[in-house]
Amino acid sequence: MPLQRGKVLGYDFNRMVVDFTMFNQGKTVRCAISTAAMDDLEGKHEVKADQRVDQFLRLRDAIEERASRKFFERPVHAEGPVVLRSNDF
């Protein structure tokens, strides 16, 4: 069963990622996607910091589907967040 949708936590300017959560059988899975990955996915490269959450929301279905696949592809005992980068798409 794929991960379930969680919350958008917001844009982290210092790390240049949008943080979000998903759920695996009721357990929270921390996730993030780099701004470069979102720009590549959308084909835009002039997105401002205050527009990053809106960009995430436009791309949310594709991002969450890929985060779910990456979560289940990693080793069973892997810890830490699922971080999506350009090469994940």
Residue pairs with C-beta under 8 A, 6 or more apart in sequence:
1 25
2 65
2 68
2 69
2 72
3 22
3 23
3 24
3 29
3 64
3 67
3 68
3 71
4 22
4 23
4 24
5 22
5 23
5 64
6 20
6 21
6 22
6 23
6 28
6 29
6 31
7 20
7 21
8 18
8 19
8 20
8 53
8 56
8 57
9 18
9 19
9 20
9 21
10 18
10 19
10 53
11 17
11 18
11 19
11 49
11 52
11 53
11 56
12 18
12 19
12 32
13 49
15 32
16 34
16 35
16 36
17 32
17 33
17 34
17 35
17 83
18 32
18 33
18 35
18 38
18 52
18 53
18 55
18 56
19 30
19 31
19 32
20 31
20 32
20 33
20 56
20 63
20 64
20 67
21 28
21 29
21 30
21 31
22 28
22 29
22 31
22 64
22 67
22 68
22 71
22 82
23 29
24 71
29 67
29 71
29 81
29 82
30 80
30 81
30 82
31 67
31 81
31 82
31 83
31 84
32 81
32 82
32 83
32 84
33 56
33 63
33 67
33 83
33 84
34 83
34 84
34 85
34 86
35 47
35 52
36 85
36 86
37 84
37 85
37 86
37 88
37 89
38 47
38 52
38 55
38 56
38 59
38 63
39 45
39 47
40 86
40 89
41 59
41 62
41 63
41 89
42 55
42 58
42 59
44 55
47 55
56 63
62 89
63 84
66 84
66 88
66 89
67 82
67 84
70 82
70 84
70 88
71 82
74 82
